[in-house]
């Protein structure tokens, strides 16, 4: 596939992504046999990853969706999260796996874990397709399953957007600075 003209370089190719997702699916299938986990997708970015992950999980599992938005500048998470769309599932006693496309500050997930714990989930784990490596800065949560580490750059594709664009790129790439500056 031709590289999109706004992309500087590819970080994770389609083949890389396939390998990552099948590894994560195998790890989760091993850990959740007979637990019927509920995979909670945090919209919007994680929808593509979740769609692939669900098909890589070989044990019974269910899916539900949440949409959240951070208050603040809109560029960086503030840790104050507003629920835009809540789960339809009662999670009391359920084994929940929160699926995220990218973990940056971890503030969004830290908030969500606290919220879902308060609703009586039997267990909560996090699967992050990607984790941003930020020098000198620890994320607010540690994911249980990690797909790949990505540099602290403007990363788009495979669900990740810039101003709602590029989510549909089948690979993960770094945006050219002239696109966002
Ligand atoms: C992204 C991503 C996470 C959050 C991670 O969502 O999907 O939800 O930011 O950042 P944090 O670790 O610093 O909290 P975004 O707010 O861009 O919304 P989107 O999923 O609709 O793209």
Backbone and ligand atoms as CSV (ligand in chain L), in Angstrom:
chain,resi,resn,atom,element,x,y,z
A,1,UNK,N,N,0.854,-1.213,0.000
A,1,UNK,CA,C,0.000,0.000,0.000
A,1,UNK,C,C,0.882,1.253,0.000
A,2,UNK,N,N,0.490,2.252,-0.793
A,2,UNK,CA,C,1.273,3.488,-0.837
A,2,UNK,C,C,1.162,4.234,0.481
A,3,UNK,N,N,2.266,4.871,0.847
A,3,UNK,CA,C,2.272,5.654,2.075
A,3,UNK,C,C,1.458,6.931,1.860
A,4,UNK,N,N,0.624,7.253,2.830
A,4,UNK,CA,C,-0.159,8.488,2.768
A,4,UNK,C,C,0.813,9.677,2.745
A,5,UNK,N,N,0.558,10.686,1.910
A,5,UNK,CA,C,1.499,11.804,1.780
A,5,UNK,C,C,1.716,12.595,3.077
A,6,UNK,N,N,0.808,12.502,4.036
A,6,UNK,CA,C,0.968,13.232,5.300
A,6,UNK,C,C,1.774,12.441,6.333
A,7,UNK,N,N,2.146,11.233,5.982
A,7,UNK,CA,C,2.854,10.372,6.942
A,7,UNK,C,C,4.363,10.429,6.693
A,8,UNK,N,N,5.083,10.692,7.774
A,8,UNK,CA,C,6.544,10.791,7.694
A,8,UNK,C,C,7.186,9.400,7.634
A,9,UNK,N,N,6.745,8.535,8.548
A,9,UNK,CA,C,7.258,7.168,8.531
A,9,UNK,C,C,6.282,6.211,9.205
A,10,UNK,N,N,6.404,4.951,8.811
A,10,UNK,CA,C,5.532,3.920,9.393
A,10,UNK,C,C,6.200,3.357,10.642
A,11,UNK,N,N,5.423,3.288,11.725
A,11,UNK,CA,C,5.944,2.690,12.964
A,11,UNK,C,C,5.562,1.221,13.065
A,12,UNK,N,N,4.298,0.936,12.741
A,12,UNK,CA,C,3.805,-0.443,12.795
A,12,UNK,C,C,3.075,-0.734,11.496
A,13,UNK,N,N,3.596,-1.696,10.745
A,13,UNK,CA,C,2.977,-2.052,9.464
A,13,UNK,C,C,1.746,-2.923,9.718
A,14,UNK,N,N,1.001,-3.195,8.655
A,14,UNK,CA,C,-0.163,-4.079,8.794
A,14,UNK,C,C,0.257,-5.447,9.317
A,15,UNK,N,N,1.393,-5.934,8.851
A,15,UNK,CA,C,1.876,-7.241,9.321
A,15,UNK,C,C,2.272,-7.187,10.791
A,16,UNK,N,N,2.948,-6.091,11.180
A,16,UNK,CA,C,3.308,-5.922,12.606
A,16,UNK,C,C,2.037,-5.972,13.453
A,17,UNK,N,N,1.013,-5.240,12.999
A,17,UNK,CA,C,-0.236,-5.139,13.766
A,17,UNK,C,C,-0.894,-6.517,13.893
A,18,UNK,N,N,-0.905,-7.258,12.789
A,18,UNK,CA,C,-1.496,-8.610,12.833
A,18,UNK,C,C,-0.807,-9.468,13.879
A,19,UNK,N,N,0.526,-9.393,13.907
A,19,UNK,CA,C,1.298,-10.190,14.872
A,19,UNK,C,C,1.000,-9.769,16.302
A,20,UNK,N,N,0.933,-8.464,16.519
A,20,UNK,CA,C,0.671,-7.927,17.868
A,20,UNK,C,C,-0.709,-8.374,18.347
A,21,UNK,N,N,-1.701,-8.216,17.489
A,21,UNK,CA,C,-3.081,-8.524,17.893
A,21,UNK,C,C,-3.243,-10.025,18.137
A,22,UNK,N,N,-2.603,-10.851,17.323
A,22,UNK,CA,C,-2.787,-12.291,17.575
A,22,UNK,C,C,-2.068,-12.697,18.860
A,23,UNK,N,N,-0.948,-12.066,19.176
A,23,UNK,CA,C,-0.282,-12.358,20.459
A,23,UNK,C,C,-1.165,-11.939,21.633
A,24,UNK,N,N,-1.731,-10.738,21.559
A,24,UNK,CA,C,-2.588,-10.264,22.653
A,24,UNK,C,C,-3.827,-11.161,22.798
A,25,UNK,N,N,-4.390,-11.563,21.669
A,25,UNK,CA,C,-5.572,-12.437,21.701
A,25,UNK,C,C,-5.236,-13.768,22.361
A,26,UNK,N,N,-4.059,-14.294,22.058
A,26,UNK,CA,C,-3.650,-15.578,22.648
A,26,UNK,C,C,-3.430,-15.429,24.155
A,27,UNK,N,N,-2.803,-14.326,24.568
A,27,UNK,CA,C,-2.559,-14.106,26.010
A,27,UNK,C,C,-3.880,-13.996,26.767
A,28,UNK,N,N,-4.802,-13.238,26.199
A,28,UNK,CA,C,-6.104,-13.046,26.863
A,28,UNK,C,C,-6.894,-14.361,26.867
A,29,UNK,N,N,-6.852,-15.094,25.779
A,29,UNK,CA,C,-7.575,-16.378,25.710
A,29,UNK,C,C,-7.047,-17.342,26.768
A,30,UNK,N,N,-5.748,-17.320,26.974
A,30,UNK,CA,C,-5.126,-18.198,27.975
A,30,UNK,C,C,-5.580,-17.781,29.383
A,31,UNK,N,N,-5.602,-16.491,29.644
A,31,UNK,CA,C,-5.903,-16.002,30.998
A,31,UNK,C,C,-7.395,-15.989,31.324
A,32,UNK,N,N,-8.240,-15.986,30.313
A,32,UNK,CA,C,-9.680,-15.785,30.563
A,32,UNK,C,C,-10.559,-16.966,30.150
A,33,UNK,N,N,-9.962,-18.150,29.999
A,33,UNK,CA,C,-10.787,-19.323,29.690
A,33,UNK,C,C,-11.811,-19.459,30.816
A,34,UNK,N,N,-13.062,-19.675,30.495
A,34,UNK,CA,C,-14.160,-19.870,31.478
A,34,UNK,C,C,-14.512,-18.617,32.277
A,35,UNK,N,N,-13.994,-17.463,31.916
A,35,UNK,CA,C,-14.328,-16.243,32.675
A,35,UNK,C,C,-15.307,-15.334,31.934
A,36,UNK,N,N,-15.598,-15.641,30.707
A,36,UNK,CA,C,-16.498,-14.834,29.882
A,36,UNK,C,C,-16.273,-13.334,30.083
A,37,UNK,N,N,-15.064,-12.858,29.785
A,37,UNK,CA,C,-14.769,-11.447,30.050
A,37,UNK,C,C,-15.622,-10.500,29.197
A,38,UNK,N,N,-15.776,-9.295,29.726
A,38,UNK,CA,C,-16.431,-8.223,28.972
A,38,UNK,C,C,-15.331,-7.279,28.494
A,39,UNK,N,N,-15.172,-7.196,27.194
A,39,UNK,CA,C,-14.198,-6.274,26.628
A,39,UNK,C,C,-14.876,-4.918,26.490
A,40,UNK,N,N,-14.318,-3.919,27.162
A,40,UNK,CA,C,-14.894,-2.570,27.117
A,40,UNK,C,C,-14.031,-1.707,26.207
A,41,UNK,N,N,-14.619,-1.289,25.130
A,41,UNK,CA,C,-13.911,-0.438,24.164
A,41,UNK,C,C,-14.105,1.019,24.535
A,42,UNK,N,N,-13.005,1.753,24.563
A,42,UNK,CA,C,-13.108,3.181,24.828
A,42,UNK,C,C,-13.090,3.901,23.479
A,43,UNK,N,N,-14.272,4.379,23.103
A,43,UNK,CA,C,-14.413,5.048,21.797
A,43,UNK,C,C,-13.706,6.398,21.822
A,44,UNK,N,N,-13.325,6.964,20.696
A,44,UNK,CA,C,-13.584,6.265,19.460
A,44,UNK,C,C,-12.385,5.431,19.017
A,45,UNK,N,N,-11.188,5.895,19.400
A,45,UNK,CA,C,-9.964,5.335,18.816
A,45,UNK,C,C,-9.837,3.821,18.874
A,46,UNK,N,N,-10.356,3.190,19.937
A,46,UNK,CA,C,-10.090,1.761,20.142
A,46,UNK,C,C,-11.006,0.838,19.346
A,47,UNK,N,N,-11.907,1.394,18.540
A,47,UNK,CA,C,-12.883,0.502,17.896
A,47,UNK,C,C,-12.238,-0.440,16.885
A,48,UNK,N,N,-11.224,0.032,16.184
A,48,UNK,CA,C,-10.596,-0.821,15.168
A,48,UNK,C,C,-9.784,-1.927,15.845
A,49,UNK,N,N,-9.006,-1.535,16.851
A,49,UNK,CA,C,-8.222,-2.517,17.608
A,49,UNK,C,C,-9.145,-3.561,18.231
A,50,UNK,N,N,-10.235,-3.130,18.845
A,50,UNK,CA,C,-11.139,-4.076,19.507
A,50,UNK,C,C,-11.738,-5.049,18.504
A,51,UNK,N,N,-12.094,-4.547,17.341
A,51,UNK,CA,C,-12.704,-5.419,16.319
A,51,UNK,C,C,-11.737,-6.543,15.954
A,52,UNK,N,N,-10.454,-6.205,15.831
A,52,UNK,CA,C,-9.455,-7.232,15.508
A,52,UNK,C,C,-9.184,-8.122,16.716
A,53,UNK,N,N,-9.064,-7.508,17.893
A,53,UNK,CA,C,-8.750,-8.271,19.105
A,53,UNK,C,C,-9.827,-9.317,19.390
A,54,UNK,N,N,-11.094,-8.926,19.271
A,54,UNK,CA,C,-12.194,-9.863,19.545
A,54,UNK,C,C,-12.063,-11.115,18.678
A,55,UNK,N,N,-11.634,-10.912,17.437
A,55,UNK,CA,C,-11.523,-12.056,16.531
A,55,UNK,C,C,-10.290,-12.894,16.803
A,56,UNK,N,N,-9.364,-12.336,17.617
A,56,UNK,CA,C,-8.163,-13.096,17.997
A,56,UNK,C,C,-8.354,-13.789,19.346
A,57,UNK,N,N,-9.470,-13.505,20.025
A,57,UNK,CA,C,-9.765,-14.166,21.301
A,57,UNK,C,C,-10.577,-15.414,20.989
A,58,UNK,N,N,-10.111,-16.546,21.502
A,58,UNK,CA,C,-10.737,-17.826,21.117
A,58,UNK,C,C,-11.661,-18.373,22.198
A,59,UNK,N,N,-11.804,-17.667,23.320
A,59,UNK,CA,C,-12.699,-18.111,24.398
A,59,UNK,C,C,-13.936,-17.209,24.389
A,60,UNK,N,N,-15.043,-17.672,24.997
A,60,UNK,CA,C,-16.241,-16.829,25.006
A,60,UNK,C,C,-15.963,-15.462,25.640
A,61,UNK,N,N,-16.462,-14.414,25.026
A,61,UNK,CA,C,-16.284,-13.062,25.553
A,61,UNK,C,C,-17.388,-12.186,24.984
A,62,UNK,N,N,-17.591,-11.055,25.647
A,62,UNK,CA,C,-18.622,-10.114,25.210
A,62,UNK,C,C,-17.965,-8.750,25.016
A,63,UNK,N,N,-18.683,-7.843,24.390
A,63,UNK,CA,C,-18.129,-6.508,24.148
A,63,UNK,C,C,-19.169,-5.449,24.508
A,64,UNK,N,N,-18.689,-4.334,25.010
A,64,UNK,CA,C,-19.555,-3.168,25.202
A,64,UNK,C,C,-18.694,-1.921,24.968
A,65,UNK,N,N,-19.359,-0.789,24.887
A,65,UNK,CA,C,-18.676,0.426,24.449
A,65,UNK,C,C,-18.912,1.580,25.408
A,66,UNK,N,N,-17.860,2.373,25.576
A,66,UNK,CA,C,-17.985,3.610,26.347
A,66,UNK,C,C,-17.355,4.725,25.538
A,67,UNK,N,N,-17.933,5.893,25.641
A,67,UNK,CA,C,-17.277,7.050,25.027
A,67,UNK,C,C,-17.041,8.074,26.123
A,68,UNK,N,N,-15.830,8.568,26.179
A,68,UNK,CA,C,-15.494,9.562,27.197
A,68,UNK,C,C,-14.842,10.758,26.522
A,69,UNK,N,N,-14.910,11.865,27.199
A,69,UNK,CA,C,-14.177,13.009,26.663
A,69,UNK,C,C,-13.507,13.723,27.826
A,70,UNK,N,N,-12.267,14.156,27.600
A,70,UNK,CA,C,-11.543,14.831,28.680
A,70,UNK,C,C,-11.895,16.304,28.669
A,71,UNK,N,N,-12.054,16.830,29.830
A,71,UNK,CA,C,-12.174,18.282,29.930
A,71,UNK,C,C,-10.787,18.879,29.722
A,72,UNK,N,N,-10.714,20.130,29.405
A,72,UNK,CA,C,-9.400,20.755,29.274
A,72,UNK,C,C,-9.150,21.164,27.846
A,73,UNK,N,N,-7.875,21.260,27.505
A,73,UNK,CA,C,-7.493,21.831,26.221
A,73,UNK,C,C,-7.935,20.972,25.045
A,74,UNK,N,N,-8.171,19.699,25.301
A,74,UNK,CA,C,-8.544,18.811,24.215
A,74,UNK,C,C,-7.333,18.189,23.557
A,75,UNK,N,N,-6.158,18.677,23.854
A,75,UNK,CA,C,-4.944,18.110,23.260
A,75,UNK,C,C,-4.351,17.090,24.226
A,76,UNK,N,N,-4.276,17.466,25.476
A,76,UNK,CA,C,-3.735,16.555,26.495
A,76,UNK,C,C,-4.842,16.213,27.480
A,77,UNK,N,N,-4.812,14.989,27.978
A,77,UNK,CA,C,-5.786,14.596,28.991
A,77,UNK,C,C,-5.595,15.438,30.233
A,78,UNK,N,N,-6.724,15.753,30.876
A,78,UNK,CA,C,-6.634,16.489,32.128
A,78,UNK,C,C,-6.892,15.561,33.308
A,79,UNK,N,N,-7.395,14.369,33.020
A,79,UNK,CA,C,-7.729,13.448,34.100
A,79,UNK,C,C,-9.164,13.599,34.560
A,80,UNK,N,N,-9.800,14.685,34.138
A,80,UNK,CA,C,-11.215,14.858,34.453
A,80,UNK,C,C,-11.982,14.385,33.226
A,81,UNK,N,N,-12.734,13.315,33.416
A,81,UNK,CA,C,-13.334,12.649,32.273
A,81,UNK,C,C,-14.855,12.747,32.353
A,82,UNK,N,N,-15.458,13.052,31.240
A,82,UNK,CA,C,-16.916,13.111,31.173
A,82,UNK,C,C,-17.386,11.887,30.380
A,83,UNK,N,N,-18.374,11.189,30.882
A,83,UNK,CA,C,-18.895,10.029,30.154
A,83,UNK,C,C,-19.896,10.522,29.117
A,84,UNK,N,N,-19.575,10.267,27.876
A,84,UNK,CA,C,-20.438,10.693,26.771
A,84,UNK,C,C,-21.411,9.577,26.418
A,85,UNK,N,N,-20.913,8.346,26.472
A,85,UNK,CA,C,-21.778,7.174,26.281
A,85,UNK,C,C,-21.367,6.145,27.314
A,86,UNK,N,N,-22.353,5.674,28.073
A,86,UNK,CA,C,-22.029,4.717,29.131
A,86,UNK,C,C,-22.269,3.286,28.642
A,87,UNK,N,N,-21.777,2.312,29.429
A,87,UNK,CA,C,-21.995,0.902,29.126
A,87,UNK,C,C,-23.487,0.577,29.221
A,88,UNK,N,N,-23.915,-0.423,28.446
A,88,UNK,CA,C,-25.278,-0.939,28.591
A,88,UNK,C,C,-25.283,-2.150,29.519
A,89,UNK,N,N,-24.098,-2.700,29.785
A,89,UNK,CA,C,-23.971,-3.936,30.553
A,89,UNK,C,C,-23.801,-3.646,32.035
A,90,UNK,N,N,-24.486,-4.434,32.874
A,90,UNK,CA,C,-24.233,-4.383,34.310
A,90,UNK,C,C,-22.950,-5.183,34.571
A,91,UNK,N,N,-21.930,-4.531,35.083
A,91,UNK,CA,C,-20.633,-5.211,35.201
A,91,UNK,C,C,-20.396,-5.819,36.579
A,92,UNK,N,N,-21.387,-5.785,37.445
A,92,UNK,CA,C,-21.204,-6.363,38.775
A,92,UNK,C,C,-20.826,-7.841,38.646
A,93,UNK,N,N,-19.685,-8.197,39.243
A,93,UNK,CA,C,-19.219,-9.586,39.212
A,93,UNK,C,C,-18.579,-9.996,37.895
A,94,UNK,N,N,-18.486,-9.089,36.938
A,94,UNK,CA,C,-17.910,-9.439,35.630
A,94,UNK,C,C,-16.406,-9.187,35.605
A,95,UNK,N,N,-15.729,-9.960,34.773
A,95,UNK,CA,C,-14.303,-9.743,34.529
A,95,UNK,C,C,-14.186,-8.797,33.328
A,96,UNK,N,N,-13.689,-7.609,33.605
A,96,UNK,CA,C,-13.670,-6.552,32.593
A,96,UNK,C,C,-12.253,-6.379,32.033
A,97,UNK,N,N,-12.184,-6.260,30.738
A,97,UNK,CA,C,-10.900,-5.927,30.081
A,97,UNK,C,C,-11.135,-4.627,29.317
A,98,UNK,N,N,-10.463,-3.578,29.725
A,98,UNK,CA,C,-10.622,-2.301,29.022
A,98,UNK,C,C,-9.626,-2.270,27.860
A,99,UNK,N,N,-10.137,-2.029,26.665
A,99,UNK,CA,C,-9.281,-1.999,25.475
A,99,UNK,C,C,-9.067,-0.558,25.034
A,100,UNK,N,N,-7.810,-0.181,24.960
A,100,UNK,CA,C,-7.454,1.180,24.526
A,100,UNK,C,C,-6.536,1.115,23.316
A,101,UNK,N,N,-6.636,2.112,22.473
A,101,UNK,CA,C,-5.740,2.183,21.320
A,101,UNK,C,C,-4.378,2.730,21.718
A,102,UNK,N,N,-4.389,3.722,22.608
A,102,UNK,CA,C,-3.103,4.305,23.022
A,102,UNK,C,C,-3.186,4.778,24.468
A,103,UNK,N,N,-2.124,4.518,25.197
A,103,UNK,CA,C,-2.012,5.007,26.562
A,103,UNK,C,C,-0.936,6.079,26.564
A,104,UNK,N,N,-1.343,7.271,26.929
A,104,UNK,CA,C,-0.414,8.403,26.914
A,104,UNK,C,C,-0.114,8.757,28.374
A,105,UNK,N,N,-0.848,9.710,28.938
A,105,UNK,CA,C,-0.653,10.019,30.361
A,105,UNK,C,C,-1.241,8.921,31.247
A,106,UNK,N,N,-2.195,8.178,30.705
A,106,UNK,CA,C,-2.874,7.144,31.492
A,106,UNK,C,C,-4.012,7.691,32.341
A,107,UNK,N,N,-4.257,8.974,32.233
A,107,UNK,CA,C,-5.267,9.596,33.099
A,107,UNK,C,C,-6.684,9.125,32.756
A,108,UNK,N,N,-6.940,8.942,31.465
A,108,UNK,CA,C,-8.258,8.472,31.055
A,108,UNK,C,C,-8.527,7.097,31.665
A,109,UNK,N,N,-7.540,6.211,31.523
A,109,UNK,CA,C,-7.720,4.851,32.028
A,109,UNK,C,C,-7.767,4.800,33.537
A,110,UNK,N,N,-6.974,5.613,34.170
A,110,UNK,CA,C,-6.970,5.621,35.622
A,110,UNK,C,C,-8.356,5.999,36.148
A,111,UNK,N,N,-8.960,6.958,35.501
A,111,UNK,CA,C,-10.313,7.358,35.879
A,111,UNK,C,C,-11.303,6.213,35.631
A,112,UNK,N,N,-11.190,5.591,34.459
A,112,UNK,CA,C,-12.143,4.533,34.106
A,112,UNK,C,C,-12.028,3.328,35.021
A,113,UNK,N,N,-10.798,2.968,35.380
A,113,UNK,CA,C,-10.608,1.823,36.274
A,113,UNK,C,C,-11.304,2.098,37.604
A,114,UNK,N,N,-11.125,3.292,38.127
A,114,UNK,CA,C,-11.772,3.668,39.388
A,114,UNK,C,C,-13.294,3.602,39.278
A,115,UNK,N,N,-13.798,4.101,38.177
A,115,UNK,CA,C,-15.252,4.112,37.965
A,115,UNK,C,C,-15.814,2.689,37.901
A,116,UNK,N,N,-15.152,1.833,37.131
A,116,UNK,CA,C,-15.686,0.476,36.924
A,116,UNK,C,C,-15.497,-0.384,38.169
A,117,UNK,N,N,-14.439,-0.130,38.933
A,117,UNK,CA,C,-14.260,-0.824,40.221
A,117,UNK,C,C,-15.433,-0.512,41.127
A,118,UNK,N,N,-15.800,0.759,41.137
A,118,UNK,CA,C,-16.908,1.211,41.977
A,118,UNK,C,C,-18.231,0.562,41.622
A,119,UNK,N,N,-18.312,0.024,40.417
A,119,UNK,CA,C,-19.547,-0.652,39.991
A,119,UNK,C,C,-19.516,-2.150,40.291
A,120,UNK,N,N,-18.459,-2.596,40.952
A,120,UNK,CA,C,-18.432,-3.974,41.438
A,120,UNK,C,C,-17.904,-5.016,40.467
A,121,UNK,N,N,-17.083,-4.615,39.509
A,121,UNK,CA,C,-16.483,-5.605,38.612
A,121,UNK,C,C,-15.658,-6.596,39.432
A,122,UNK,N,N,-15.665,-7.871,39.012
A,122,UNK,CA,C,-14.884,-8.901,39.721
A,122,UNK,C,C,-13.395,-8.652,39.514
A,123,UNK,N,N,-13.019,-8.204,38.326
A,123,UNK,CA,C,-11.629,-7.859,38.047
A,123,UNK,C,C,-11.609,-6.881,36.887
A,124,UNK,N,N,-10.556,-6.090,36.861
A,124,UNK,CA,C,-10.397,-5.134,35.755
A,124,UNK,C,C,-8.953,-5.193,35.290
A,125,UNK,N,N,-8.768,-5.444,34.015
A,125,UNK,CA,C,-7.441,-5.383,33.423
A,125,UNK,C,C,-7.489,-4.473,32.202
A,126,UNK,N,N,-6.304,-4.053,31.793
A,126,UNK,CA,C,-6.205,-3.133,30.662
A,126,UNK,C,C,-5.383,-3.769,29.552
A,127,UNK,N,N,-5.907,-3.713,28.340
A,127,UNK,CA,C,-5.096,-4.071,27.178
A,127,UNK,C,C,-4.911,-2.808,26.344
A,128,UNK,N,N,-3.660,-2.418,26.196
A,128,UNK,CA,C,-3.349,-1.209,25.418
A,128,UNK,C,C,-2.646,-1.632,24.141
A,129,UNK,N,N,-3.252,-1.304,23.007
A,129,UNK,CA,C,-2.587,-1.639,21.746
A,129,UNK,C,C,-1.223,-0.966,21.673
A,130,UNK,N,N,-1.168,0.305,22.106
A,130,UNK,CA,C,0.124,0.993,22.100
A,130,UNK,C,C,0.292,1.823,23.360
A,131,UNK,N,N,1.524,1.987,23.743
A,131,UNK,CA,C,1.871,2.792,24.915
A,131,UNK,C,C,2.914,3.809,24.473
A,132,UNK,N,N,2.629,5.062,24.761
A,132,UNK,CA,C,3.572,6.118,24.385
A,132,UNK,C,C,4.700,6.192,25.398
A,133,UNK,N,N,5.921,6.155,24.915
A,133,UNK,CA,C,7.075,6.264,25.807
A,133,UNK,C,C,7.395,7.734,26.019
A,134,UNK,N,N,7.146,8.184,27.231
A,134,UNK,CA,C,7.408,9.590,27.527
A,134,UNK,C,C,8.534,9.654,28.533
A,135,UNK,N,N,9.619,10.305,28.133
A,135,UNK,CA,C,10.815,10.357,28.972
A,135,UNK,C,C,10.527,11.070,30.296
A,136,UNK,N,N,10.976,10.468,31.357
A,136,UNK,CA,C,10.865,11.100,32.666
A,136,UNK,C,C,9.442,11.224,33.180
A,137,UNK,N,N,8.532,10.443,32.592
A,137,UNK,CA,C,7.134,10.589,32.998
A,137,UNK,C,C,6.475,9.217,33.057
A,138,UNK,N,N,6.015,8.850,34.240
A,138,UNK,CA,C,5.348,7.556,34.381
A,138,UNK,C,C,3.860,7.745,34.156
A,139,UNK,N,N,3.253,6.795,33.436
A,139,UNK,CA,C,1.804,6.865,33.207
A,139,UNK,C,C,1.067,6.567,34.510
A,140,UNK,N,N,-0.159,7.062,34.592
A,140,UNK,CA,C,-0.957,6.916,35.819
A,140,UNK,C,C,-1.426,5.477,36.044
A,141,UNK,N,N,-1.421,4.657,35.018
A,141,UNK,CA,C,-1.765,3.239,35.168
A,141,UNK,C,C,-0.767,2.389,34.386
A,142,UNK,N,N,-0.645,1.144,34.809
A,142,UNK,CA,C,0.221,0.205,34.087
A,142,UNK,C,C,-0.691,-0.821,33.415
A,143,UNK,N,N,-0.647,-0.902,32.081
A,143,UNK,CA,C,-1.520,-1.867,31.409
A,143,UNK,C,C,-1.057,-3.307,31.645
A,144,UNK,N,N,-2.006,-4.240,31.683
A,144,UNK,CA,C,-1.674,-5.647,31.896
A,144,UNK,C,C,-1.184,-6.302,30.613
A,145,UNK,N,N,-1.696,-5.845,29.490
A,145,UNK,CA,C,-1.274,-6.371,28.186
A,145,UNK,C,C,-0.891,-5.188,27.312
A,146,UNK,N,N,0.308,-5.260,26.743
A,146,UNK,CA,C,0.805,-4.151,25.918
A,146,UNK,C,C,1.116,-4.664,24.521
A,147,UNK,N,N,0.577,-3.965,23.525
A,147,UNK,CA,C,0.866,-4.337,22.151
A,147,UNK,C,C,2.243,-3.883,21.736
A,148,UNK,N,N,2.470,-2.578,21.729
A,148,UNK,CA,C,3.743,-2.032,21.274
A,148,UNK,C,C,4.009,-0.702,21.967
A,149,UNK,N,N,5.265,-0.364,22.058
A,149,UNK,CA,C,5.635,0.965,22.555
A,149,UNK,C,C,5.863,1.876,21.355
A,150,UNK,N,N,5.366,3.097,21.457
A,150,UNK,CA,C,5.562,4.053,20.369
A,150,UNK,C,C,6.255,5.294,20.928
A,151,UNK,N,N,7.018,5.995,20.090
A,151,UNK,CA,C,7.722,7.173,20.585
A,151,UNK,C,C,6.760,8.334,20.863
A,152,UNK,N,N,7.259,9.304,21.587
A,152,UNK,CA,C,6.448,10.477,21.936
A,152,UNK,C,C,6.381,11.406,20.720
A,153,UNK,N,N,5.626,10.968,19.721
A,153,UNK,CA,C,5.473,11.737,18.480
A,153,UNK,C,C,3.995,11.772,18.129
A,154,UNK,N,N,3.643,12.492,17.071
A,154,UNK,CA,C,2.232,12.551,16.671
A,154,UNK,C,C,1.892,11.310,15.859
A,155,UNK,N,N,1.324,10.342,16.543
A,155,UNK,CA,C,1.099,9.027,15.962
A,155,UNK,C,C,-0.360,8.892,15.515
A,156,UNK,N,N,-0.568,8.447,14.282
A,156,UNK,CA,C,-1.935,8.284,13.752
A,156,UNK,C,C,-2.078,6.932,13.045
A,157,UNK,N,N,-3.322,6.592,12.754
A,157,UNK,CA,C,-3.634,5.371,12.021
A,157,UNK,C,C,-4.102,4.261,12.935
A,158,UNK,N,N,-4.737,3.233,12.349
A,158,UNK,CA,C,-5.269,2.101,13.101
A,158,UNK,C,C,-6.127,2.605,14.276
A,159,UNK,N,N,-6.978,3.556,13.977
A,159,UNK,CA,C,-7.892,4.095,14.990
A,159,UNK,C,C,-7.453,5.433,15.562
A,160,UNK,N,N,-6.160,5.718,15.528
A,160,UNK,CA,C,-5.656,6.975,16.114
A,160,UNK,C,C,-5.831,8.117,15.122
A,161,UNK,N,N,-6.308,9.246,15.636
A,161,UNK,CA,C,-6.636,10.349,14.730
A,161,UNK,C,C,-5.803,11.595,14.998
A,162,UNK,N,N,-5.846,12.485,14.036
A,162,UNK,CA,C,-5.520,13.894,14.262
A,162,UNK,C,C,-6.721,14.650,13.707
A,163,UNK,N,N,-7.422,15.389,14.575
A,163,UNK,CA,C,-8.635,16.107,14.185
A,163,UNK,C,C,-9.597,15.199,13.414
A,164,UNK,N,N,-9.770,13.979,13.926
A,164,UNK,CA,C,-10.695,12.974,13.372
A,164,UNK,C,C,-10.253,12.391,12.029
A,165,UNK,N,N,-9.068,12.738,11.566
A,165,UNK,CA,C,-8.581,12.141,10.311
A,165,UNK,C,C,-7.584,11.023,10.600
A,166,UNK,N,N,-7.329,10.215,9.604
A,166,UNK,CA,C,-6.300,9.171,9.586
A,166,UNK,C,C,-6.647,7.914,10.368
A,167,UNK,N,N,-7.828,7.867,11.009
A,167,UNK,CA,C,-8.166,6.655,11.770
A,167,UNK,C,C,-8.192,5.435,10.858
A,168,UNK,N,N,-8.525,5.669,9.594
A,168,UNK,CA,C,-8.699,4.563,8.656
A,168,UNK,C,C,-7.408,4.058,8.033
A,169,UNK,N,N,-6.271,4.653,8.344
A,169,UNK,CA,C,-5.011,4.097,7.828
A,169,UNK,C,C,-4.815,2.701,8.437
A,170,UNK,N,N,-4.446,1.722,7.632
A,170,UNK,CA,C,-4.318,0.357,8.169
A,170,UNK,C,C,-3.015,0.120,8.933
A,171,UNK,N,N,-2.154,1.124,8.980
A,171,UNK,CA,C,-0.880,1.016,9.712
A,171,UNK,C,C,-0.807,2.169,10.705
A,172,UNK,N,N,0.209,2.141,11.574
A,172,UNK,CA,C,0.435,3.251,12.503
A,172,UNK,C,C,1.663,4.013,12.018
A,173,UNK,N,N,1.491,5.329,11.872
A,173,UNK,CA,C,2.605,6.127,11.377
A,173,UNK,C,C,2.731,7.437,12.123
A,174,UNK,N,N,3.848,8.103,11.857
A,174,UNK,CA,C,4.094,9.412,12.461
A,174,UNK,C,C,3.692,10.479,11.449
A,175,UNK,N,N,2.898,11.432,11.925
A,175,UNK,CA,C,2.424,12.515,11.068
A,175,UNK,C,C,3.558,13.506,10.793
A,176,UNK,N,N,3.605,14.009,9.566
A,176,UNK,CA,C,4.599,15.041,9.241
A,176,UNK,C,C,4.291,16.311,10.035
A,177,UNK,N,N,5.300,16.944,10.633
A,177,UNK,CA,C,5.052,18.123,11.466
A,177,UNK,C,C,4.297,19.231,10.732
A,178,UNK,N,N,4.518,19.379,9.438
A,178,UNK,CA,C,3.846,20.474,8.725
A,178,UNK,C,C,2.325,20.282,8.678
A,179,UNK,N,N,1.869,19.077,8.951
A,179,UNK,CA,C,0.420,18.810,8.905
A,179,UNK,C,C,-0.280,19.419,10.134
A,180,UNK,N,N,0.405,19.398,11.276
A,180,UNK,CA,C,-0.266,19.867,12.500
A,180,UNK,C,C,0.305,21.167,13.054
A,181,UNK,N,N,1.390,21.679,12.463
A,181,UNK,CA,C,1.941,22.921,13.024
A,181,UNK,C,C,1.563,24.128,12.167
L,1,LIG,C1,C,-7.022,9.059,23.256
L,1,LIG,C2,C,-6.934,7.552,23.493
L,1,LIG,C3,C,-7.167,7.450,24.976
L,1,LIG,C4,C,-6.571,8.728,25.512
L,1,LIG,C5,C,-5.207,8.401,26.027
L,1,LIG,O1,O,-8.354,9.385,23.103
L,1,LIG,O2,O,-7.885,6.843,22.755
L,1,LIG,O3,O,-8.531,7.370,25.285
L,1,LIG,O4,O,-6.460,9.648,24.431
L,1,LIG,O5,O,-4.653,9.531,26.633
L,1,LIG,P1,P,-4.215,9.558,28.161
L,1,LIG,O6,O,-3.516,8.255,28.450
L,1,LIG,O7,O,-3.283,10.736,28.194
L,1,LIG,O8,O,-5.433,9.730,28.998
L,1,LIG,P2,P,-8.858,10.773,22.536
L,1,LIG,O9,O,-9.224,11.663,23.689
L,1,LIG,O10,O,-7.891,11.303,21.528
L,1,LIG,O11,O,-10.221,10.346,21.843
L,1,LIG,P3,P,-10.491,9.330,20.629
L,1,LIG,O12,O,-10.318,7.936,21.172
L,1,LIG,O13,O,-11.894,9.620,20.229
L,1,LIG,O14,O,-9.486,9.641,19.533
